[in-house]
Structure formats: C-alpha cells, structure tokens
C-alpha cells in the first residue's frame, strides 16, 4: 500500500525488505466478518487490508468515505458492529487484516495521517453515506477509539469519522514514480487528495452535515491563530516534531517564565493503551515518575508536570540548550581541518567516561534506560553536561511491573529483543553499541551483519589513528553472553588504561596531503574481484521471475514506485550484469519490458522508462528501445522536472546515448531541443543560472543544477554550441553560491531553502561527489581552472571513508567513482589508489551468503540489490575499478576527443 511508511516493508522476518501486500494475515478478524456477511460478498484478505465488497458493487472514483477507529481491546466488537451494519446495506469496506496490522496502524512510526483508520467504508452516493454514517454512530455510541486527524467526527462520535476523497481514484504518478492520489473535479482540473492534519474539502464540495453559513466579504482574510495554552499554564510556541501518536512542542511555563518542552501523546493509541489496559497512560506516568526521581541527579531534563487535556496526555520538562550525541560526536572528527588523532581521542574518551558515569548513577537509582541511542543522549552547550532523554522504554527495577516490548534497531541485546525482563546488562550492551556508533555510525547494521560492523570498526580505528583498545571495549560491552558482559565499573577502570599520547598525527589527510595514499595490495585487488564475482552469484540465485513486484531484493521504494527503475528496480541490476559480464538473460529482459508496459512508469532516466530504453538499446534490443523512446517523447511529465535523475535533463542524456550508439541524428536533434528548452526555462541572476522543481531549487547531481550542467556540458561537446557550455558554467556557479564549508571541506544542502541546521551532504545524489563529478567534466571541456579547483576541493571532502554509507547514491561507491573520474581527467593515477581505499571500506560490509555475496541497503538493515543503494551499484563501481571501464551513464568519449586546456 503506497500510503504505508517504509518500515512496514521491514515488518516480516526476512533478510530482505518484503512487500507488505504479500503478508498472509491470521484469521481472527476475517472469521468475524465471514460469519456475518452472506455468500454474495467477496472477501480478500492479503497484505495490510482485508477487502469486503458485494458482488455487484460499483465503486466511485471519489466521494464521501467513512473511517471507524478502534483500540486493541474493542477491535473485535467494533468490527462486528460495522460488518453487521454494512452487510444489511450492501456497502463495501476494508479493515486492518489482523491484530498485527492493527497494531502497526497504531504504532508511533505509522503515518500520523493514517493512524487510527481501522475500517474504511465506501458509500456509493451521498444519501447512502448519510444513512450509513448515522446508523454506525448509533451502533457504536458506547465505543471509543483514536481521533483521526484527517477527518471530521460525526455527531461528536469517538469512533466514526468522515472525509471526502479518493475511492477508486485515477492512477497517477510523479516524476520519481511515486503514486499521486487524486481525481478530476467537475471542471476538469486535477485535485490532489492530500491527507493533512485537518479536515479538507475539494473546491465545490460541501459538507452535508455542516451548518449553512453566509460568508462575510472579508471571510477569506487571514487572521492570526489564537495562542494555545494548556492546563491554563503552558503557552505552546511551536512544534518541534510530530509522530503518529503525538508531538513535541516548545513553550513557556507562564508560572515561572521558563522555557519548556511539552510531549504530547494522543489518547487510545499504541502501547500507551495496550500495555496496561486498566491505565491507558501507564507508560507516560511511569516516565514522569522516573524523570521526577532522576531530576535531582541533573542527568535528565527537570520534570515539571504531567496532565491530561481533552483526550491527550502531556508531559512537561525543562527545555535544554543541548545537542545530541550525534552532533556532539561530529566534533570528535571535524572540529577543524588539521586536528590530530589525539585531539579526537581525548574528546571520545571524555565523552565515553561522562556517559558511563551517568549510566552508573542512573543504575544506582534502580532505573534501566533501555533506549540508549545517539539521539537520546544530549550534551548541554554551555556546561557540556550529559542529559538522557526519551525515557519511554525505561524500567524501574525496584517497582517491577510491565515493560515496553520495543527497541531501537542495533542497540538492543538479545534479551531485550526477546522481551525478557529488563536488567542492567541491557544498558551495558546498548552502551557498547553507542560507542561503536560514535565511531562508525553503523549501529543499525548489527542485526543483519554483526561481524561486518565489527570489521568496519577495526578499519575506522586504524584510519583515524585511534587505539585498538576501543575495539576491545566495544566487544566487552556487547558480549552476547550477558553473564560475561562488561559492567560500568569495569568499563571505567578500562578507560583509565587508555592513554592519550602527545603525538600530532592528523586524524584525516589535509587538502595538501590529498594524494598521499598507499597503492592497493594484491590481497585487496583480489578481494574486490572476488566480491564482484560473489555479487553475480547472489543475483543469479536470488532472481525470481515469478514475481510481479520485483525481480531482486531491493530497497522498500521498489514497492512504492515501480519494479523496473534504474534507481531501485531491475534495470540497475541488469545493467551491472550487462556491463560486468557482457550479457543479460533474455528472460530478465522480457520481464523488464513486460513490467514497464504494465506498471505505472514515469519517463525519468533513474525512475522509469528512459532507463529501460537505454538498457534495451545496450542489450541489443534496438527495436524495443526505439519504440520506448517514441512513447517517452509524448510524456508531458518530463516537463515537470528539469533534473538529471527524474526530468528533462535525463531525457536529453538518454537521447545523446542513443545518438552515439545508433548514429541517428534525430536523437541529437531531440537532445538539442531539450537544451534549448532548458535555456529558455532557466532563471538567470548574479548568482548564475538555475531551474526550480515544485517551488524548490535543488542542489547537486540528481535534481539540482549540477545534473543539468552535466547534460549541457555533454550537449555542447556533441553539438559545438558554446552557449550550452556557458549555461552549464552558470549553473555550476550557482551551486557554488550555496556551498557550505566545514573543517576545510565543501558540502551542499538539499536545496536553497534548506534549514540552516539541516545536513551538509558529501554524496553523489546530493552533495560534493555529484557536484565534483559535474565540475571536473566542465573543466575537461572548457579548460576553466576554477572548476578543476572545485573538483579537487570536492575530492578532498570525500577522501575520507568516515561514512556509514557505502552505495552509489550515498557514500563510498559514489566517492570511488568520482576518484576514478579525477584519475581520468587529471591523468593522476593516485586517484585510483584512493578509489581502492574506498573499496576497502565497502568490502568490510560484504555479507557472505550460502550463494554469493551481498550488501545491506540503507542503514545496513536489509540486503538490497539495486543500483542506488545496493549490491549492483557497488558491483558497477568494483567492475570499473578493476577493469578500467568508463563511468556508467557518462558520455566521456565526447569530452576526451576535445583537448584539455
């Protein structure tokens, strides 16, 4: 289901992400419905929903629909009442297929715009809608359930809600391939059915239950919202973040004038309601009690208040001026360009000791934290004091009672993941993972490949000049045998044995030392070759031609987009096979062509049909390729995005590929038309030239100005039209205006309006490696040394392998590709040595399977095969590294024919 959060695709016990639609539900809910509905009803229970409809029902494309919410406890009663009411009226409906799916729909990680929707009902007329909702209200008046924020409650009901929106809907996608829910209004305009935090009506649709009002002439005037004051005391100033079960807000305590943080938990949701049926706020009350107990230690935010207002609970604590350990740990490595290993080590040891002492104090108060992660450990900005936050999982050893069955991936001991009674050893294990995560940023991968993550730890310690004793510390704390696991006393004693020397060895090479690198050993070269062969073996064993939703295991996005894209789907894998061993099986090509014709595919190079067409061309299916190109040329969705990955620049690149391969000048003519369209659409200013996508001006290779510049550079080389090269130069100049600089490195944010605290990115898709790849090619064609220097600065930025990301779009494989570009255009072989240096970091993550070798995808949480975030993209880099092949998708023969100034 497209509306489900990505975590739903990891819910099944597998080393792969799996389609939630393939989930086989248990029968407890279906049996209830089957006992009520007569034989004329069709019931299909598979995946998240169980669908129920009379044989001859005619669904509307859009109209009024009813949602019924429930708690865990009253779900069966609610479903029984609703099924009886709808059975008599012959109205179609669906419901969460079993208790596991219901629990997922009430989880705080679920979409807050979908949470609480246990049953969805689809009346076929306004009259039917009115009758059914009234009957449901009467029949469920004694029940209570979660509030549904996208809807309006009917007649003050606590379970019956309604909204106007899609029923069948009209299939539609955006340039990335994601589904766009909506329909056409009576005047022919498209209406996107956005689920938001309030009730929303399309133009021309009126709520049949709303009182008639007469609009005053100034009714459209925007008036300031009223201040929100909770408990007649706490002024809410703004939201920090939301999840499905509530939010976190900043505010002012009007009694003391102190800044505060308010945590909201919506009533009747998730484990707050299910863990202790007699007290729905049991867990929040326990957290408040623990905070109050620990407040005198100074290790937690000071507890202020706990209260209920309307149906929601609110926990109030002091506001801290602090940063998370995630941000704090960046200072270990990137305080300044020339920092020494000892400077970093001293900070690391000081931090570890502070956390260990804090944990020891908390344990002495008979509290186990049970969720000790980098985001839940803070350091105050002024005093550098440690604070532990988010004590939702915390447990009182002296009082006992129920405990939360939950954990953060990678951080939990075997005892915690198996829901055993909490002990101090749980925190010891999590502390070991926390130290590992401070150094490698790879904690989530422990569940899939523990040995790999420890290999990465050894590698990073060696790279940074940090002592091997840190490895022993992590190993001791994370011992799988709880009886042998180190405690805080032993940890603190051991920390005193780690000395900080007076040496001045640098933690990372400086810009001047960029090319000081050892050549690859024979063992490393053979390892890269073996991994490449192992990836092929795995892909051959894992392909499943019987499935329609995917050919190979991939990132969850394959289930929310299409199964053939270059980015997440079969095309990226097939390109690896084609480039590396020279062929793709006809059955795979048939599958890809068949799914492209049946699935909703956007035209984009990375997201859809352009990638399929290019694969068909290079695999020898010219007729299929040219037929696809004719189809793509009529797709107006291209004009919605100027970018390289999903938009018209990628279409232009595809045409250049076809021109070079076929010699047909018609393709060059189309590419030239694309260049002219971009020239006409460009926004020019003193900052350079840029193109907007959906009111945002993106930065980088995928959707930003570097990707457009890359295409224009190649187009200028192909046509000899200098104005395209000039426009490419202006686009890259625009990118430079938005570069961020930190510790001698140059990075980019996602787009020009990104928040100042948002991440600075070094990657290929967005960030330094992608910008550098475009700049070095601009230099190759123009000879403008400014772009060479920018590329060198980008190369320095991604020289380190201090990253938890290893893939093409993000991390080491993309960094390595860029280094090979630098070798090619600057004729400097030491860049190839750096590419091998990156490959060694990737190799540490290689997972040996019964049949072949594979890599984890995002967060190293599940095995993925795709190009952008999986094994195939890594394989393409390794194949290029070993065999000296051209970079995938690039057209560098056009540039190498031109002299470099």
QUIBELJO-V293188 format. One record per helix or strand. SS is the DSSP state (H for helix, E for strand). FROM is the first residue (numbers start at 1). LEN is the number of residues. Records with the same first field share a line. If there is no record, write none. Layout:
SS: FROM-LEN + FROM-LEN
//
This chain:
H: 6-5 + 20-3 + 28-7 + 75-15 + 99-7 + 126-14 + 270-5 + 282-16 + 325-10 + 341-24 + 414-4 + 424-17 + 443-22 + 469-9 + 482-3 + 488-9 + 511-3 + 522-21 + 557-4 + 570-12 + 586-13 + 609-10 + 622-11 + 636-5 + 648-15 + 665-17 + 705-15 + 722-16 + 768-15 + 785-13 + 812-15 + 830-14 + 858-3 + 871-13 + 893-4
E: 16-1 + 41-6 + 49-6 + 62-7 + 92-5 + 119-4 + 152-2 + 160-7 + 173-1 + 179-1 + 182-3 + 190-3 + 228-3 + 234-10 + 246-8 + 258-8 + 300-1 + 303-7 + 312-7 + 322-3 + 340-1 + 367-2 + 377-4 + 386-3 + 395-2 + 506-1 + 683-3 + 688-3 + 693-1 + 696-1 + 698-1 + 739-4 + 745-4 + 751-1 + 761-2 + 767-1 + 806-1 + 811-1 + 847-3 + 852-5 + 863-2
//
